[in-house]
Each structure stands twice: as C-alpha cells, then as structure tokens.
Amino acid sequence: MATRHVGAARELRVRSADGTQLHVEVRGPSDGPTVVFSHCWSTSLASWGPVVRDLDPDLRVVLYDQRGHGRSQTPLTRAGYGTEKLADDLCAVLEATLPAGRKAVVAGHSMGGMTIMASGPRATFKEKVAAVLLTNTGCTELPDRSTAIPLPGPLGKVGAKVFLTAPLPLGPANAGSASVLRYLVMGKGSSPAAKRLCARLVHECGGVARGEWGRVMTRLHLDDAVREIAVPTVVVGGDEDKLTPPWHAHHIGGLVQDPVEVRVIPGIGHMGPLEAPATLAELVGKLAANHITEDTTA
C-alpha cells in the first residue's frame, strides 16, 4: 500500500485480494468517527462529493473508486468482475483505513450498495462495520423491476438488460444523449448543477468496464448475503427512481436484521447523492453519532 498527501486529502493505493489496485482518499481528522463511501455504477468517488460537503467536519471520510472506475485499476479479464470482487475490494479498503478495534459507518449508492450487501457475510465486514446506509440500490431482480425502458412486458426487461450491458460510452456527447441520461437516472426536479455533475461523471466512465459491471448487475442475487447484515441499517430510495424503484428499498429493509428506517424520498431519481445530499448527509451523521462509540471494540 502506497500513500501520498494531496491538500486536505490523503491518497492511498490499496491492493485488493486479486492484486487489483484501488484508488482511496481519506479526509478529515485522524481520530474522528469514520464513514466509508462506495459509489455507483459508471461514476467515481466524486459522486459522493455533495454529501461529503454537507457532513460534520469532525467525521473522518474514506472514499474509493470501484475497480474499473475513476483512478482504480480496470480488470484485464472478465474474471475480475463479480460481486465477490466488490466485497474483496471493500474489505481491503476497510482493512487498510481502519485501525484495529475501530469501526465505521459504510454508505453505498447503487452498485456501491450492492458492494456492501455482497460483503455482509465477510468476517472483515462483521468486525469493522458499525452501521450501514444503502441508497438507490437493489439486491435482486434489477432488469425485471426497472422502469427505465418504457416498453411493455418482456420488451422492457430486454431493454433494461441492453442498457446495462452495452459496452458503449454512456454520456452527454450531445444535447440529445444528455436528455436521455437525465430521463433515465434523474428526477424531474433535479437541479441543473446535479444534472451537469452526473453527466460529466458518467461520460468519463469507460465503456468496457461499464458493460461488464452491467452484466454482473443483470444477474444479481444477493438476498442471502443481505440477511447476514446484522448492524443498524437505513435504506433510502427515490420515488422517481427508474433503475432501482422503491420496491427494492422495501425488499432490502425486509431482509436486513436491524432495519432502522426505510425512506423513499419524493421527487428524486436514481442519483440520491447528487439529488438529496443534505438528507443523506444527515442520515449518515446520525448513524455515526448513534453507533460509533469511543469503545469501538464493543
């Protein structure tokens, strides 16, 4: 693991179980309660930026780029993709950034939430996680439940699979594609700034990694792993989310062992961290205040 300092952030290169190099950033006081953020499909750790800016400055914040995204290494073969790999990566980040006996709140958006849910059975997760926030995510039936492609019956399901798995750039190459992207992932009332940031992040994601992770998500079956999550858990959805409609939030809330709250936010689509950052920051802050104590070995 290599480390260097950049301004207020400390940058790390963390090696996952299969050798994949992950880009990690740590911000805030070294002795503060720790929150670890895992981002969504086709973006980078920067997608959590609006939430991080609204957090209590006394929190210690850990962000990382998922493999194949941002500044983390992209797998060379299909063997480098899968929910077990996502769990390996999160556990590697937890091991690298949390001292012995310390625990963190972990927050995941979309694929980041799938990462957390896949990690539920892991010993490292059970040892180092104090509470969980999951937003705009699902653990099963993603193409079946999606309303992103407005076609009847099986055609909508096929359309959702094509959208998820096509190894093509997904970004605002022109005004038309930008409009399509906004329709697919944002609520009608999303701010212009949120729409611009979403478009920039998605446009920067490589098509091959995006398609490979989309393939993984079309085959997602994590119910058994979710049942292993025993820590206090908040689940958030958006009532205009077409990729992971509110059914998913309620389904996950019925599987975890300690559901603190299932909240569906009116007027937001799939990009909760960009569309409702203040709400998510408040929920994360409450989890940290209520469930990370001085005696972190308890």
C-alpha positions, 0 to 999 in steps of 0.5 A: 500500500502506497500513500501520498498527501494531496491538500486536505486529502490523503491518497492511498493505493490499496491492493485488493485480494486479486492484486487489483489496485484501488484508488482511496482518499481519506479526509478529515481528522485522524481520530474522528468517527469514520464513514466509508463511501462506495459509489455507483455504477459508471461514476467515481468517488466524486459522486459522493462529493455533495454529501461529503460537503454537507457532513460534520467536519469532525467525521473522518471520510474514506472514499474509493473508486470501484475497480474499473472506475475513476483512478482504480485499476480496470480488470484485464479479464472478465474474471475480475468482475463479480460481486465477490470482487466488490466485497474483496475490494471493500474489505481491503479498503476497510482493512487498510483505513481502519485501525484495529478495534475501530469501526465505521459507518459504510454508505453505498449508492447503487452498485456501491450498495450492492458492494456492501450487501455482497460483503455482509457475510465477510468476517472483515465486514462483521468486525469493522462495520458499525452501521450501514446506509444503502441508497438507490440500490437493489439486491435482486431482480434489477432488469425485471423491476426497472422502469427505465425502458418504457416498453411493455412486458418482456420488451422492457426487461430486454431493454433494461438488460441492453442498457446495462450491458452495452459496452458503449460510452454512456454520456452527454456527447450531445444535447440529445444523449444528455436528455436521455441520461437525465430521463433515465437516472434523474428526477424531474426536479433535479437541479441543473448543477446535479444534472451537469455533475452526473453527466460529466461523471458518467461520460468519463466512465469507460465503456468496457468496464461499464458493460461488464459491471452491467452484466454482473448487475443483470444477474444479481442475487444477493438476498442471502448475503443481505440477511447476514447484515446484522448492524443498524441499517437505513435504506433510502430510495427515490420515488422517481427512481427508474433503475432501482424503484422503491420496491427494492428499498422495501425488499432490502429493509425486509431482509436486513436484521436491524432495519432502522428506517426505510425512506423513499424520498419524493421527487428524486431519481436514481442519483440520491447523492447528487439529488438529496445530499443534505438528507443523506448527509444527515442520515449518515451523521446520525448513524455515526453519532448513534453507533460509533462509540469511543469503545469501538471494540464493543 
